Amino acid sequence: MIAAANSNTEGDSKLSNSYDEYVTVMVADQIFGLPIDRVHDVFIASSVTAVPLAPREIVGLLNLRGRVVTAMCLRRRLGLPDRASGDREMAVGLEHHGESYGLLIDSVGEVMKLTSENREPNPVHMDQRWVKLSKGVHRLDDKLLIILDVDAVLSFDAEARAA
């Protein structure tokens, strides 16, 4: 009994160092994970001001508690069709190189704590646009959780200029 308790404690301490936490978001019936340490806010995006000549992914600018935040549509970034209009826009607040972004999504899920060892590489059949934005996947009971690379998602403007 004591040996079992000790082995569990040792195993727990080893596993506790290898967990990753993700905020899950839904976009077009696909679940994505954002590293929790990159997420600053979850909010409803309202009063978005359009930016002339901005890339298609940039929906506009919004005011979030006195800060100017660039609103980016994750659907467009992933090459998916726009949502039906009239739905409330949810956003996840992120930062990239000192700039604030609101990543527009369909809905926010839960926080998931998953072991790093269970993360798998991207499937070979995954769209290349998604592969460039992903750090791998986790198999859940009935879905595939795609882990987004926040830096890749938010740094598209530099790669577009280089192309």
N, C-alpha and C positions, 0 to 999 in steps of 0.2 A: 504493500500500500504506500509506504513512504517512497520507495523507488519510483513508483508510477507518478506520484505527485512531483517528485524532483524532475523526472524526465519531461513531464508536461510543462513545468515552469521553464526548463531550459528551452524547450521547443517554442514556447510562447515568446520568450525573449528574443530568440532568433527570428521568428516570424514577424514580431512587432517592428523590427527594423526594415522589413521588406514589403510593407504595405504602402499603397498609393491611394490617395483620396481624390475622388472626382465629383464635380457637380455635373449631373446628367441633364441634357437638354434634348428636346425633340425637334426635328426638322423633317418635314415630309415623311412621317412615320418611321424615321430612322433615329435611333438613339446614339448620341455622341457624349463623350466625356471630356470635360475641361478640368485640368488640374486645379484643385481647390485653392492652392496657394496663389494662383493667378487671378482668381475671381474676387472682385472688390465689392460689387453690388449686383442685385437683381432688381429690376424695376420695370415699370410700364413706360414705354417710350411715347411721349406725347409732344406735340408742337415741334415737329421736326422741320427745320428750315432747309430747303433745297440749296445745293451748292452748284452754281452753273459750271459746266464743263468738267464736273467730277466724274471719275470712273463709275461705271454702272453699279458696282458693288456699294459705293458710298451713297447712301440714301439722303444724307444731309447732316446738319448739325443740330444738337439739342442742348438745352440748359439743364444740367443736373446739379441741383443745390449750389448754384452759382458758378459751376465749372462748365466750360464749353466742351462738349463730347461729340466725337465723330461717330455718327450712326452708320454701321455697316451691316448689310443684309447677308446673313450666312447662307441663305438659299441661293442667292445670286453668286456668292463666292464659290459654292459647290456646283454651280451650273444647273441648278434646279429652277423650275418655274416659280413665279411669284405666288404668294398666298392670295386667297380670295380677299377682296377688299372688305372693310367693315369690321374685321377682327381686330381685337386689341393687340398691339405689338408689344411683346415681352422682349426684354433686353438683358444681357449680362454685361456688367461693367468690367472692363479689362484695361490694362495699361501696357504700352509698348514703347520703349525708348522715350519715356517721359510724357507721352501723349495718352489722353484718355479716349477710350472707344466704348461704344455701346453696340454689342453684337446682337442684332435682331434675330430672334428665334421664334419657333411656334409655341413652345411651352418649356417650363423648367420642371425637372423631375426631382430626384432626391440626391443626397450625397451618398456615394458608394465607396466603401473601403475594400480594395481588391489587392491581392498579392501580386507583387511585381513578377514573380516566377510564372504566373499564369497568363501574362501578356504574351500574345503571339504576333508574329509579323503580319503585315497586311496580306490578305488573300491575293493570289496571282491574278485573279480576274477582276479585281477592283479597278474602277476608273482611275486613270493616271492623275487626273486633277485631284481626286480624293487622296491618292497615295502621297502626293506632294504635301498634303495638309495634315497627314496622319502620322502618329508615332506607333501604330499597331492597334491590335484589337483584343478584346476580352470576350470570351463566350459566356453568355448568360443563359438562363434556363431556356428561353424561347426567342432570344434576339442576339444580335452581335453588337457589342458596344465598341464604337470606333473612337479611339483616343485622339483628340485633335492636338496638333502642334500649334499652340497659340501664336508663337512668333511667326510661323509660316503663314498662318491665316491672316495676320495683320500686316505682314510685310510685302503684300502682293504688289504694291505700287513700284517698289524698287525692281522687282523681277520683270514687270511689264515694261518699264523703261529700258531695261537691258536687252529685251527681245527685239 
